[in-house]
């Protein structure tokens, strides 16, 4: 059922235009019949009693909250005999999901401001003893300014703390957006306000990096978050580097255990504000600001690599090649899945070195010494500098020396035969914390 412009709803609102449709129903822009102010009208159609109950519950819960960072519920009722309808404050703007879709990555200072707005709204929701349970970029509105403001919407699966979770859900039904659910929700353990804070942390992470941990919202990625700690975010090279205190806070907010996260939205917001203040002090000249290494700041090759390369070249070997430097790197998750990064890594290795990847995290390059350790050292230095420039502190590098008969065959890459000892050794080192 679609409402036509001019339709009167709940006796005092007039439909102006259709805005969109989502999982909970249709949304229209309208206005109050006598006062003229704009409203958003949300209509739930063709759903059973369970979903209608959730919809009406959304309105009752939202009506309990009056806050600048939460969309205000104005009215609720039925269209006809059985179609629930809710009238809300109309917000001109876009969702965080849409902004991420357009821009991919959001600079840390802007991401921090948006997160502060989310936390302010969430604090008001939690103060009313309500858990949102479906925080995600699509439920964060960025209202047009100036200044731009943040508003939380869509409480369709919210519930008061301490109530029966299954009362409004089908047996075994997981309600919400799994891509932003905390591990305890995925594992059907007790939840509290810190489960909402986990979702805030994931949104912050996504704004900084452009993707969710472990590559996205697939069921494999979601379930992996339930059992594997999330790695530190890797900030794209073109973006300003966040302060280390902010990165630590993001990582604390997505801790697998609720006890490791900020206790409340207010505490999260206070810690975030402190991280931003400290960074502003750094930038104003109190001390030097943190930056990723750049190509102009050469990364020195460790002396152990030089000595080992010289030793292999000087020692009698089983073949004429004289040996290889084997360099292994543990990259941030999802980077090897990106075509741009794969192309870039191929260019870094160049034509004089072999390169290959294992899984979605480990990248190796084999650099021939060929009787010229100085040239090998220069190549290793260039690769280390390039990795540091692109991935900063979030790349881990290990190295070793292989004799002239070293070979990484297609059978080893496919798993049909064991990996060479040199590669297994580097993998063990790279996978260590």
VENQUIJO-V861858 format. One record per residue. N is the residue number from 1. SS is DSSP state (a for helix, b for strand, c for the rest). OMEGA is omega as a letter, one per 20 degrees, with the letter a starting at -180 (* if undefined). Layout:
n=N ss=SS omega=OMEGA
n=N ss=SS omega=OMEGA
This chain:
n=1 ss=c omega=r
n=2 ss=c omega=r
n=3 ss=c omega=r
n=4 ss=c omega=r
n=5 ss=c omega=a
n=6 ss=c omega=r
n=7 ss=c omega=r
n=8 ss=b omega=a
n=9 ss=b omega=r
n=10 ss=c omega=r
n=11 ss=c omega=a
n=12 ss=c omega=r
n=13 ss=b omega=a
n=14 ss=b omega=r
n=15 ss=b omega=r
n=16 ss=b omega=a
n=17 ss=b omega=r
n=18 ss=b omega=a
n=19 ss=b omega=a
n=20 ss=b omega=a
n=21 ss=b omega=r
n=22 ss=b omega=a
n=23 ss=c omega=a
n=24 ss=c omega=r
n=25 ss=b omega=a
n=26 ss=b omega=r
n=27 ss=b omega=a
n=28 ss=b omega=r
n=29 ss=b omega=r
n=30 ss=b omega=r
n=31 ss=b omega=r
n=32 ss=b omega=a
n=33 ss=c omega=a
n=34 ss=c omega=a
n=35 ss=c omega=r
n=36 ss=c omega=a
n=37 ss=c omega=a
n=38 ss=b omega=r
n=39 ss=b omega=r
n=40 ss=b omega=a
n=41 ss=b omega=a
n=42 ss=b omega=a
n=43 ss=b omega=r
n=44 ss=c omega=a
n=45 ss=c omega=r
n=46 ss=c omega=r
n=47 ss=c omega=a
n=48 ss=c omega=a
n=49 ss=a omega=a
n=50 ss=a omega=a
n=51 ss=a omega=r
n=52 ss=a omega=r
n=53 ss=a omega=r
n=54 ss=a omega=a
n=55 ss=a omega=r
n=56 ss=a omega=r
n=57 ss=a omega=r
n=58 ss=a omega=a
n=59 ss=a omega=a
n=60 ss=a omega=r
n=61 ss=a omega=a
n=62 ss=a omega=a
n=63 ss=a omega=r
n=64 ss=c omega=a
n=65 ss=c omega=r
n=66 ss=c omega=a
n=67 ss=c omega=a
n=68 ss=c omega=a
n=69 ss=c omega=r
n=70 ss=b omega=r
n=71 ss=c omega=a
n=72 ss=c omega=r
n=73 ss=b omega=a
n=74 ss=b omega=a
n=75 ss=b omega=r
n=76 ss=b omega=r
n=77 ss=b omega=a
n=78 ss=b omega=r
n=79 ss=b omega=a
n=80 ss=c omega=a
n=81 ss=c omega=a
n=82 ss=c omega=r
n=83 ss=b omega=a
n=84 ss=b omega=a
n=85 ss=b omega=r
n=86 ss=b omega=r
n=87 ss=b omega=a
n=88 ss=b omega=r
n=89 ss=b omega=r
n=90 ss=c omega=a
n=91 ss=c omega=r
n=92 ss=c omega=a
n=93 ss=b omega=a
n=94 ss=b omega=r
n=95 ss=b omega=r
n=96 ss=a omega=r
n=97 ss=a omega=r
n=98 ss=a omega=r
n=99 ss=a omega=r
n=100 ss=a omega=r
n=101 ss=a omega=a
n=102 ss=a omega=a
n=103 ss=a omega=r
n=104 ss=c omega=a
n=105 ss=c omega=r
n=106 ss=c omega=a
n=107 ss=c omega=a
n=108 ss=a omega=a
n=109 ss=a omega=r
n=110 ss=a omega=r
n=111 ss=a omega=r
n=112 ss=a omega=r
n=113 ss=a omega=r
n=114 ss=a omega=a
n=115 ss=a omega=r
n=116 ss=a omega=r
n=117 ss=a omega=r
n=118 ss=a omega=a
n=119 ss=a omega=r
n=120 ss=a omega=r
n=121 ss=a omega=a
n=122 ss=a omega=r
n=123 ss=a omega=r
n=124 ss=a omega=r
n=125 ss=a omega=r
n=126 ss=a omega=r
n=127 ss=a omega=r
n=128 ss=c omega=r
n=129 ss=c omega=r
n=130 ss=b omega=r
n=131 ss=b omega=a
n=132 ss=c omega=r
n=133 ss=c omega=r
n=134 ss=c omega=r
n=135 ss=c omega=r
n=136 ss=c omega=a
n=137 ss=a omega=r
n=138 ss=a omega=r
n=139 ss=a omega=r
n=140 ss=b omega=r
n=141 ss=b omega=r
n=142 ss=b omega=a
n=143 ss=b omega=a
n=144 ss=c omega=r
n=145 ss=c omega=j
n=146 ss=c omega=i
n=147 ss=c omega=r
n=148 ss=c omega=r
n=149 ss=b omega=a
n=150 ss=b omega=r
n=151 ss=b omega=r
n=152 ss=b omega=a
n=153 ss=c omega=r
n=154 ss=c omega=r
n=155 ss=c omega=a
n=156 ss=c omega=r
n=157 ss=c omega=r
n=158 ss=c omega=r
n=159 ss=b omega=r
n=160 ss=b omega=r
n=161 ss=c omega=r
n=162 ss=c omega=r
n=163 ss=c omega=a
n=164 ss=c omega=a
n=165 ss=a omega=a
n=166 ss=a omega=a
n=167 ss=a omega=a
n=168 ss=a omega=r
n=169 ss=c omega=r
n=170 ss=c omega=a
n=171 ss=c omega=r
n=172 ss=c omega=a
n=173 ss=c omega=r
n=174 ss=c omega=a
n=175 ss=c omega=a
n=176 ss=c omega=r
n=177 ss=c omega=a
n=178 ss=a omega=a
n=179 ss=a omega=a
n=180 ss=a omega=a
n=181 ss=c omega=r
n=182 ss=c omega=a
n=183 ss=a omega=a
n=184 ss=a omega=r
n=185 ss=a omega=r
n=186 ss=a omega=a
n=187 ss=c omega=r
n=188 ss=c omega=r
n=189 ss=c omega=a
n=190 ss=c omega=a
n=191 ss=c omega=r
n=192 ss=c omega=a
n=193 ss=a omega=r
n=194 ss=a omega=r
n=195 ss=a omega=r
n=196 ss=a omega=a
n=197 ss=a omega=r
n=198 ss=a omega=r
n=199 ss=a omega=r
n=200 ss=a omega=r
n=201 ss=a omega=r
n=202 ss=a omega=r
n=203 ss=a omega=r
n=204 ss=a omega=r
n=205 ss=a omega=a
n=206 ss=a omega=r
n=207 ss=a omega=a
n=208 ss=a omega=a
n=209 ss=a omega=a
n=210 ss=c omega=r
n=211 ss=c omega=r
n=212 ss=c omega=r
n=213 ss=a omega=r
n=214 ss=a omega=r
n=215 ss=a omega=r
n=216 ss=c omega=a
n=217 ss=c omega=r
n=218 ss=c omega=a
n=219 ss=a omega=r
n=220 ss=a omega=r
n=221 ss=a omega=a
n=222 ss=a omega=a
n=223 ss=a omega=r
n=224 ss=a omega=r
n=225 ss=a omega=a
n=226 ss=a omega=a
n=227 ss=a omega=a
n=228 ss=c omega=r
n=229 ss=c omega=r
n=230 ss=c omega=r
n=231 ss=c omega=r
n=232 ss=c omega=r
n=233 ss=c omega=r
n=234 ss=c omega=a
n=235 ss=c omega=r
n=236 ss=c omega=a
n=237 ss=c omega=a
n=238 ss=c omega=a
n=239 ss=c omega=r
n=240 ss=c omega=a
n=241 ss=c omega=r
n=242 ss=c omega=r
n=243 ss=c omega=a
n=244 ss=a omega=r
n=245 ss=a omega=r
n=246 ss=a omega=r
n=247 ss=a omega=r
n=248 ss=a omega=r
n=249 ss=a omega=r
n=250 ss=a omega=a
n=251 ss=a omega=r
n=252 ss=a omega=a
n=253 ss=a omega=r
n=254 ss=c omega=r
n=255 ss=c omega=a
n=256 ss=c omega=a
n=257 ss=c omega=r
n=258 ss=a omega=a
n=259 ss=a omega=r
n=260 ss=a omega=a
n=261 ss=c omega=r
n=262 ss=c omega=a
n=263 ss=c omega=a
n=264 ss=c omega=r
n=265 ss=a omega=r
n=266 ss=a omega=r
n=267 ss=a omega=r
n=268 ss=a omega=a
n=269 ss=a omega=r
n=270 ss=a omega=r
n=271 ss=a omega=r
n=272 ss=a omega=r
n=273 ss=a omega=r
n=274 ss=a omega=r
n=275 ss=a omega=r
n=276 ss=a omega=r
n=277 ss=a omega=a
n=278 ss=a omega=a
n=279 ss=a omega=r
n=280 ss=a omega=r
n=281 ss=a omega=r
n=282 ss=a omega=a
n=283 ss=a omega=a
n=284 ss=a omega=r
n=285 ss=a omega=r
n=286 ss=a omega=r
n=287 ss=c omega=a
n=288 ss=c omega=r
n=289 ss=c omega=a
n=290 ss=c omega=r
n=291 ss=c omega=r
n=292 ss=c omega=r
n=293 ss=c omega=r
n=294 ss=c omega=a
n=295 ss=c omega=a
n=296 ss=c omega=r
n=297 ss=c omega=a
n=298 ss=c omega=r
n=299 ss=c omega=a
n=300 ss=c omega=r
n=301 ss=c omega=a
n=302 ss=c omega=a
n=303 ss=a omega=a
n=304 ss=a omega=r
n=305 ss=a omega=a
n=306 ss=a omega=a
n=307 ss=a omega=a
n=308 ss=a omega=r
n=309 ss=a omega=r
n=310 ss=a omega=a
n=311 ss=a omega=a
n=312 ss=a omega=a
n=313 ss=a omega=a
n=314 ss=a omega=a
n=315 ss=c omega=r
n=316 ss=c omega=a
n=317 ss=c omega=a
n=318 ss=c omega=a
n=319 ss=c omega=a
n=320 ss=c omega=a
n=321 ss=c omega=r
n=322 ss=c omega=r
n=323 ss=c omega=a
n=324 ss=b omega=r
n=325 ss=b omega=r
n=326 ss=b omega=a
n=327 ss=b omega=r
n=328 ss=b omega=a
n=329 ss=b omega=r
n=330 ss=b omega=a
n=331 ss=c omega=r
n=332 ss=c omega=a
n=333 ss=c omega=r
n=334 ss=c omega=a
n=335 ss=a omega=r
n=336 ss=a omega=r
n=337 ss=a omega=a
n=338 ss=c omega=a
n=339 ss=a omega=a
n=340 ss=a omega=a
n=341 ss=a omega=r
n=342 ss=a omega=r
n=343 ss=a omega=a
n=344 ss=a omega=r
n=345 ss=a omega=r
n=346 ss=a omega=r
n=347 ss=a omega=r
n=348 ss=a omega=r
n=349 ss=a omega=r
n=350 ss=c omega=a
n=351 ss=c omega=a
n=352 ss=c omega=a
n=353 ss=b omega=r
n=354 ss=b omega=r
n=355 ss=b omega=r
n=356 ss=b omega=r
n=357 ss=b omega=r
n=358 ss=b omega=a
n=359 ss=c omega=a
n=360 ss=c omega=a
n=361 ss=c omega=a
n=362 ss=b omega=a
n=363 ss=b omega=a
n=364 ss=b omega=r
n=365 ss=b omega=a
n=366 ss=b omega=a
n=367 ss=b omega=a
n=368 ss=b omega=r
n=369 ss=c omega=r
n=370 ss=c omega=r
n=371 ss=c omega=a
n=372 ss=c omega=a
n=373 ss=a omega=r
n=374 ss=a omega=r
n=375 ss=a omega=r
n=376 ss=a omega=r
n=377 ss=a omega=r
n=378 ss=a omega=r
n=379 ss=a omega=r
n=380 ss=a omega=r
n=381 ss=a omega=a
n=382 ss=a omega=a
n=383 ss=a omega=r
n=384 ss=a omega=r
n=385 ss=a omega=a
n=386 ss=a omega=r
n=387 ss=a omega=a
n=388 ss=a omega=a
n=389 ss=a omega=a
n=390 ss=a omega=a
n=391 ss=a omega=r
n=392 ss=a omega=a
n=393 ss=a omega=a
n=394 ss=a omega=r
n=395 ss=c omega=r
n=396 ss=b omega=a
n=397 ss=b omega=r
n=398 ss=b omega=a
n=399 ss=b omega=r
n=400 ss=b omega=a
n=401 ss=b omega=r
n=402 ss=b omega=r
n=403 ss=c omega=a
n=404 ss=c omega=a
n=405 ss=c omega=r
n=406 ss=c omega=r
n=407 ss=c omega=r
n=408 ss=c omega=a
n=409 ss=c omega=r
n=410 ss=a omega=r
n=411 ss=a omega=r
n=412 ss=a omega=r
n=413 ss=a omega=a
n=414 ss=a omega=a
n=415 ss=c omega=a
n=416 ss=c omega=r
n=417 ss=c omega=a
n=418 ss=c omega=r
n=419 ss=c omega=r
n=420 ss=c omega=a
n=421 ss=a omega=a
n=422 ss=a omega=a
n=423 ss=a omega=r
n=424 ss=a omega=r
n=425 ss=a omega=r
n=426 ss=a omega=r
n=427 ss=a omega=r
n=428 ss=a omega=r
n=429 ss=a omega=a
n=430 ss=a omega=a
n=431 ss=a omega=r
n=432 ss=c omega=a
n=433 ss=c omega=*
